[in-house]
Amino acid sequence: MNDIAKRFTDNPLLSPIEVPPSSEGLEITCLLNPGVFQFNNKTWLIVRVAERPEQKDEIISFPILTETGTIKIIEIQRNDIDLIATDARVINYIGIDYLTTLSHLRLFCSDDGHHFYEPEDYPALVGEGKLETFGIEDCRVAQIEGTYYLTFTSVSDNGVGVGLRTTTDWKNFKKHGMILPAHNKDCAIFEEKINGLFYALHRPSSVDIGGNYIWIASSPDGIHWGNHHCILKTRKGLWDSKRIGAGASPIKTEKGWLEIYHGANENHQYCLGAFLMDLENPAKVIARTVQPIMIPTAEYELSGFFGNVVFTNGHIVETDGDTITFYYGASDEFVCGAQFSIKEIFSLLENI
């Protein structure tokens, strides 16, 4: 396998122990999968922060949001015969799935792209309403004509869908609700209109027919989406055999729209790969990497809350036009940084 990522030597950049919890009685278990953007001459991360109460030997406890926005703690005896708790991320109780943590989104900024701090006077984004009672996760940021579009995963007992909020100053947000209903996630909006339309990658999921594939959609306004097409599927026997999903907004290059995506196999190992879309018709995939361009190898990628994971949904293209500085979640616990060369990725793409 090819691993062409140049990891930051000071990884992890952010760890749970370095960030205070949102409220008393909770502890941060994970920092995950930041969206990335530039604002006020700084590099910013919008990080998924996952919290839960301190765990006891005989009890599993986890928080959920009520529809009014207050936090409710649910406690279940570990020996309860109606409890299935074999996954660190999700449990099932009396036939209902719950997340073991509650996630919100928090802003961090940096002058050098390595040392991040939480600035004052910038609000955290939390779940609101009945479609976000299990939290909001994995935000992707697209800047289009002066407006930042934030697509994120909205989670509740109704399912998992894509929410949207927009902002121009990161202090005031307009809420647009759920733009892609359950079950859907991994939504990345292109940062440029194509023939007058917005475009976005997304990942609807199917349990029985179909699979966890990458789709594309278009929109006249960035809110109402249609003209959906499945453009990329999992590949049996390869590193992305079980599920795939978009990373950050596609990068416009002279050869096409370049997308870095994640894939997982049957052993739940998450790696990164890339594919290329036509500039005028992004529903047409031109090329794809056969092998991953990044695999979990560092200790902080192999061991953590849910190990053997690298997962990105945020990057910056540097002024040289070739270097991609990307930020990623490692083992569902740490925020890290690394770089790719676009030319090097191109050398690994194979025509479809």
C-alpha positions as CSV (number, residue, x, y, z in Angstrom):
1,M,0.0,0.0,0.0
2,N,1.1,3.6,-0.7
3,D,1.1,6.0,2.2
4,I,2.2,9.4,0.8
5,A,1.0,11.5,3.7
6,K,3.6,13.7,5.4
7,R,2.5,13.8,9.0
8,F,3.2,16.7,11.3
9,T,6.0,15.8,13.7
10,D,4.0,17.5,16.5
11,N,1.0,15.3,16.2
12,P,-1.5,15.0,17.9
13,L,-2.3,18.7,17.6
14,L,-5.3,18.4,20.0
15,S,-6.1,15.8,22.6
16,P,-9.2,15.4,24.9
17,I,-7.2,16.2,28.0
18,E,-6.4,19.6,26.6
19,V,-10.0,20.8,26.2
20,P,-12.4,21.6,29.0
21,P,-15.9,19.9,28.9
22,S,-18.9,21.9,28.0
23,S,-20.6,21.4,31.3
24,E,-20.0,20.0,34.8
25,G,-20.5,16.3,35.2
26,L,-19.2,15.5,31.7
27,E,-15.8,14.5,30.4
28,I,-14.4,14.7,26.9
29,T,-13.7,11.3,25.4
30,C,-13.0,12.2,21.8
31,L,-11.9,15.0,19.5
32,L,-12.8,14.1,15.9
33,N,-12.8,15.0,12.3
34,P,-12.5,18.8,12.0
35,G,-13.8,21.0,9.3
36,V,-11.1,23.5,8.1
37,F,-11.3,27.1,6.9
38,Q,-9.4,30.4,6.8
39,F,-10.8,33.5,8.5
40,N,-9.2,36.7,9.7
41,N,-5.7,35.6,8.5
42,K,-5.8,32.4,10.7
43,T,-6.4,28.7,10.2
44,W,-9.5,27.5,11.9
45,L,-10.8,24.1,12.8
46,I,-14.4,23.3,13.7
47,V,-13.9,20.2,15.8
48,R,-16.4,17.6,16.8
49,V,-16.2,17.3,20.6
50,A,-17.7,14.1,22.1
51,E,-18.6,14.0,25.7
52,R,-20.1,11.6,28.3
53,P,-20.3,11.2,32.1
54,E,-17.4,9.5,33.8
55,Q,-18.1,5.8,33.5
56,K,-18.7,3.4,36.4
57,D,-17.9,-0.4,36.4
58,E,-21.5,-1.5,36.8
59,I,-23.3,1.2,34.8
60,I,-23.2,2.5,31.2
61,S,-24.2,6.2,31.2
62,F,-24.5,8.6,28.2
63,P,-26.1,12.0,27.5
64,I,-28.8,13.0,25.1
65,L,-30.3,16.3,24.3
66,T,-34.0,16.9,24.9
67,E,-36.0,18.8,22.3
68,T,-35.7,21.9,24.5
69,G,-31.9,21.7,24.5
70,T,-31.2,20.5,28.0
71,I,-28.9,17.5,28.6
72,K,-30.4,14.3,30.0
73,I,-28.2,11.5,31.4
74,I,-29.4,7.9,30.8
75,E,-28.0,5.1,33.0
76,I,-28.2,1.4,32.2
77,Q,-26.9,-1.5,34.3
78,R,-24.2,-3.3,32.3
79,N,-25.8,-6.7,33.1
80,D,-29.2,-5.7,31.8
81,I,-30.3,-8.4,29.4
82,D,-31.8,-5.9,27.0
83,L,-28.5,-4.1,26.6
84,I,-26.1,-4.7,23.7
85,A,-22.8,-2.9,24.2
86,T,-20.2,-4.5,22.0
87,D,-19.3,-1.3,20.1
88,A,-17.5,1.6,21.8
89,R,-19.5,4.1,19.7
90,V,-23.1,2.7,19.7
91,I,-25.2,0.7,22.1
92,N,-28.6,-0.9,21.7
93,Y,-31.1,-0.9,24.5
94,I,-34.6,-2.5,24.2
95,G,-34.2,-2.4,20.4
96,I,-33.2,1.3,20.2
97,D,-29.7,2.5,19.2
98,Y,-28.0,5.2,21.2
99,L,-24.6,6.9,20.9
100,T,-22.3,6.4,23.8
101,T,-21.3,10.1,23.6
102,L,-23.0,13.4,22.7
103,S,-21.2,15.6,20.2
104,H,-21.1,19.3,19.6
105,L,-18.9,21.5,17.4
106,R,-16.3,23.9,18.8
107,L,-14.0,26.4,17.1
108,F,-10.2,26.5,17.4
109,C,-7.8,28.8,15.6
110,S,-4.0,29.1,14.8
111,D,-1.5,31.6,13.5
112,D,0.8,28.9,12.2
113,G,-1.4,25.9,11.4
114,H,0.1,23.8,14.2
115,H,-0.6,25.4,17.6
116,F,-4.4,25.8,18.1
117,Y,-6.3,27.5,20.8
118,E,-10.0,28.2,21.6
119,P,-10.7,31.9,21.0
120,E,-13.1,33.9,23.2
121,D,-16.4,35.2,21.9
122,Y,-17.0,32.5,19.3
123,P,-19.9,30.2,20.1
124,A,-20.0,26.4,20.1
125,L,-22.6,24.8,17.8
126,V,-24.8,22.4,19.6
127,G,-27.7,20.2,18.5
128,E,-31.2,21.8,18.5
129,G,-34.6,20.2,18.1
130,K,-35.9,16.7,17.7
131,L,-33.6,15.8,14.8
132,E,-30.4,16.6,16.7
133,T,-31.1,15.1,20.2
134,F,-28.0,12.7,19.8
135,G,-25.8,15.7,18.7
136,I,-24.2,17.1,15.6
137,E,-21.0,15.7,14.1
138,D,-18.3,15.9,11.5
139,C,-18.7,19.4,10.0
140,R,-17.5,20.3,6.5
141,V,-17.0,23.9,5.6
142,A,-17.3,25.4,2.1
143,Q,-16.8,29.1,1.4
144,I,-18.9,30.4,-1.6
145,E,-19.2,34.1,-2.5
146,G,-18.4,35.3,1.0
147,T,-20.7,32.9,2.8
148,Y,-19.5,29.8,4.8
149,Y,-21.7,26.7,4.3
150,L,-21.5,24.3,7.2
151,T,-22.8,20.8,6.5
152,F,-22.8,18.3,9.4
153,T,-24.3,15.1,10.5
154,S,-27.5,15.5,12.6
155,V,-28.2,12.5,14.8
156,S,-31.3,11.4,16.7
157,D,-33.4,8.4,17.3
158,N,-35.2,9.3,14.0
159,G,-32.0,8.6,12.1
160,V,-28.8,10.3,10.7
161,G,-29.2,13.1,8.2
162,V,-27.4,16.2,6.9
163,G,-27.9,19.6,8.6
164,L,-26.9,23.0,7.2
165,R,-26.1,26.3,8.8
166,T,-24.5,29.3,7.2
167,T,-22.5,32.3,8.5
168,T,-20.4,35.2,7.3
169,D,-18.7,36.1,10.6
170,W,-18.7,32.8,12.7
171,K,-20.7,34.5,15.4
172,N,-24.1,34.6,13.9
173,F,-25.6,31.6,12.1
174,K,-28.6,31.0,10.0
175,K,-30.2,27.5,10.5
176,H,-31.5,25.7,7.4
177,G,-32.6,22.5,9.1
178,M,-32.0,19.0,7.6
179,I,-31.2,19.4,3.9
180,L,-30.7,15.6,3.2
181,P,-32.9,13.2,5.3
182,A,-31.9,10.0,7.0
183,H,-30.0,8.0,6.3
184,N,-27.3,10.3,4.9
185,K,-24.0,11.9,5.9
186,D,-20.5,12.9,4.6
187,C,-21.9,15.9,2.7
188,A,-19.2,18.2,1.0
189,I,-20.3,21.2,-1.0
190,F,-18.1,22.3,-3.9
191,E,-16.6,25.7,-3.3
192,E,-17.6,27.0,-6.8
193,K,-20.8,26.9,-8.8
194,I,-20.7,24.9,-12.0
195,N,-22.9,26.2,-14.8
196,G,-24.8,28.3,-12.3
197,L,-25.5,25.4,-9.9
198,F,-24.3,24.3,-6.5
199,Y,-22.9,20.8,-6.3
200,A,-22.4,18.5,-3.3
201,L,-21.1,15.0,-2.6
202,H,-23.1,13.0,-0.1
203,R,-23.4,9.4,1.2
204,P,-26.9,7.8,1.6
205,S,-26.7,4.4,3.2
206,S,-28.5,1.2,2.4
207,V,-28.6,-1.9,4.5
208,D,-30.1,-4.5,2.1
209,I,-30.0,-3.3,-1.5
210,G,-27.1,-1.1,-2.6
211,G,-24.4,0.0,-0.1
212,N,-22.5,2.9,1.4
213,Y,-21.6,4.7,-1.8
214,I,-20.7,8.3,-2.7
215,W,-23.4,10.3,-4.6
216,I,-23.6,13.7,-6.1
217,A,-26.4,16.2,-6.2
218,S,-27.0,19.8,-7.5
219,S,-29.0,22.7,-6.2
220,P,-30.1,26.2,-7.4
221,D,-29.6,27.7,-4.0
222,G,-27.4,25.4,-1.8
223,I,-30.4,24.4,0.3
224,H,-32.7,22.4,-1.9
225,W,-31.0,19.5,-3.6
226,G,-31.9,17.1,-6.5
227,N,-30.6,15.4,-9.6
228,H,-28.9,12.8,-7.5
229,H,-26.4,10.3,-9.0
230,C,-24.3,7.5,-7.5
231,I,-20.8,8.1,-8.7
232,L,-18.5,5.9,-6.7
233,K,-18.9,2.5,-5.1
234,T,-17.1,0.2,-2.6
235,R,-14.7,-2.4,-4.1
236,K,-14.8,-6.0,-2.9
237,G,-11.5,-7.2,-1.6
238,L,-9.9,-3.8,-1.4
239,W,-9.3,-1.3,1.5
240,D,-12.6,0.5,0.7
241,S,-14.8,-2.7,0.5
242,K,-17.3,-1.9,3.3
243,R,-18.1,1.9,3.1
244,I,-16.8,5.1,1.5
245,G,-17.6,8.7,2.0
246,A,-16.5,12.2,0.9
247,G,-13.9,14.2,2.7
248,A,-13.8,18.0,2.4
249,S,-14.9,20.1,-0.6
250,P,-13.3,18.9,-3.9
251,I,-10.2,20.8,-5.1
252,K,-10.4,22.4,-8.5
253,T,-7.3,21.4,-10.6
254,E,-6.5,21.7,-14.4
255,K,-7.2,18.0,-14.7
256,G,-10.5,17.9,-12.8
257,W,-12.1,18.1,-9.4
258,L,-9.9,16.2,-7.0
259,E,-11.6,14.6,-4.0
260,I,-9.9,12.9,-1.0
261,Y,-12.2,10.4,0.5
262,H,-12.3,7.8,3.3
263,G,-12.9,4.1,3.0
264,A,-13.3,1.3,5.4
265,N,-13.0,-2.5,5.1
266,E,-14.7,-5.3,6.9
267,N,-12.3,-4.9,9.9
268,H,-13.3,-1.2,10.3
269,Q,-9.9,0.1,9.3
270,Y,-10.3,3.6,7.8
271,C,-7.9,4.8,5.2
272,L,-7.8,7.7,2.7
273,G,-7.9,7.5,-1.1
274,A,-8.6,10.0,-4.0
275,F,-10.7,10.2,-7.1
276,L,-11.0,12.8,-9.9
277,M,-14.2,14.2,-11.5
278,D,-14.8,16.0,-14.8
279,L,-14.6,19.8,-14.4
280,E,-17.8,20.5,-16.4
281,N,-19.7,17.4,-15.4
282,P,-18.6,16.3,-11.9
283,A,-21.0,13.4,-12.0
284,K,-18.5,11.8,-14.3
285,V,-15.6,10.2,-12.4
286,I,-12.4,10.1,-14.5
287,A,-9.9,8.3,-12.3
288,R,-9.4,6.8,-8.8
289,T,-6.6,5.5,-6.7
290,V,-6.5,1.7,-6.4
291,Q,-4.5,1.7,-3.2
292,P,-5.0,4.1,-0.3
293,I,-2.9,7.2,-0.1
294,M,-2.9,7.1,3.7
295,I,-3.3,4.3,6.1
296,P,-3.2,4.2,10.0
297,T,0.4,3.6,11.0
298,A,1.3,6.1,13.8
299,E,0.6,5.0,17.3
300,Y,-2.0,7.8,17.8
301,E,-3.8,6.4,14.6
302,L,-3.8,2.8,15.7
303,S,-4.8,3.2,19.4
304,G,-7.5,5.3,20.8
305,F,-11.2,5.4,21.5
306,F,-11.8,3.5,18.2
307,G,-8.4,2.6,16.8
308,N,-7.1,2.0,13.3
309,V,-8.7,5.1,11.9
310,V,-7.6,8.1,9.8
311,F,-10.5,10.3,8.7
312,T,-10.5,13.8,7.2
313,N,-13.1,16.3,6.2
314,G,-11.0,19.5,6.1
315,H,-8.0,20.9,4.2
316,I,-6.3,24.0,2.8
317,V,-4.6,24.2,-0.5
318,E,-1.3,26.2,0.0
319,T,-0.2,29.0,-2.2
320,D,2.2,26.8,-4.2
321,G,-0.8,25.2,-5.8
322,D,0.5,21.7,-5.0
323,T,0.6,21.2,-1.3
324,I,-2.6,20.2,0.5
325,T,-2.5,20.7,4.3
326,F,-5.2,18.6,5.8
327,Y,-6.4,18.0,9.3
328,Y,-7.8,14.7,10.3
329,G,-9.2,12.6,13.1
330,A,-7.0,9.8,14.4
331,S,-8.4,6.7,16.1
332,D,-11.6,8.7,16.9
333,E,-9.8,10.5,19.7
334,F,-7.1,13.0,18.4
335,V,-6.9,15.9,15.9
336,C,-3.8,15.7,13.7
337,G,-2.3,17.3,10.7
338,A,-0.4,16.2,7.6
339,Q,0.3,17.2,4.0
340,F,-0.2,15.7,0.5
341,S,1.2,16.7,-2.8
342,I,-1.4,17.0,-5.6
343,K,1.2,15.9,-8.2
344,E,1.9,12.8,-6.1
345,I,-1.7,12.0,-5.8
346,F,-2.1,12.4,-9.6
347,S,0.7,9.9,-10.2
348,L,-1.4,7.3,-8.3
349,L,-4.7,7.9,-10.0
350,E,-5.8,5.3,-12.5
351,N,-8.3,6.0,-15.3
352,I,-11.8,4.5,-15.0
